[in-house]
Amino acid sequence: MSDQKPFNDAVDHMKTIEGLPAQTDMEKLPKPIRYFGYFFLVFFAVSLLFIVIGVLIT
């Protein structure tokens, strides 16, 4: 168990009472959800790249 203090009471409640995991392991998710997560991350990165290029061009 880690010795980190909770961010606030809601986070502490989610971790201790409801059992919210600290991190999500993408390898343990079902394939459709995993692929959606990868798609979302790639889409976000490409969109950010296009925004930066668009700002630099103008």
C-alpha positions in Angstrom: 0.0 0.0 0.0 1.3 3.5 -0.8 1.8 6.2 1.7 0.5 8.9 -0.5 -2.1 11.2 1.0 -5.4 11.5 -0.9 -6.0 14.5 -3.1 -9.3 15.3 -1.3 -12.0 13.5 0.6 -13.8 12.4 -2.5 -10.7 10.7 -3.9 -10.1 9.1 -0.5 -13.7 7.8 -0.5 -13.4 6.4 -4.0 -10.2 4.5 -3.2 -11.1 3.2 0.2 -14.9 2.6 0.1 -15.6 2.0 -3.6 -12.3 0.5 -4.6 -11.4 2.8 -7.4 -8.0 1.7 -9.0 -5.2 4.3 -9.0 -4.3 3.5 -12.6 -5.9 1.5 -15.5 -3.8 -1.2 -17.2 -4.7 -1.0 -20.9 -3.7 -4.6 -21.5 -6.4 -5.9 -19.1 -9.2 -4.1 -20.8 -11.5 -5.9 -23.5 -10.3 -5.4 -27.0 -13.0 -3.0 -28.2 -12.5 -0.7 -25.2 -8.7 -0.9 -25.6 -8.9 0.0 -29.3 -11.2 2.9 -28.6 -8.7 4.2 -26.0 -5.8 3.9 -28.5 -7.9 5.6 -31.2 -8.8 8.4 -28.8 -5.2 9.0 -27.8 -3.9 9.0 -31.4 -6.8 11.3 -32.5 -6.0 13.7 -29.6 -2.3 13.7 -30.6 -2.9 14.3 -34.3 -5.5 17.0 -33.5 -3.0 18.8 -31.3 -0.4 18.5 -34.0 -2.7 20.0 -36.6 -3.6 22.9 -34.2 0.1 23.7 -33.6 0.8 23.6 -37.4 -2.2 25.8 -38.1 -1.1 28.4 -35.5 2.5 28.4 -36.9 1.2 28.8 -40.5 -1.0 31.8 -39.7 
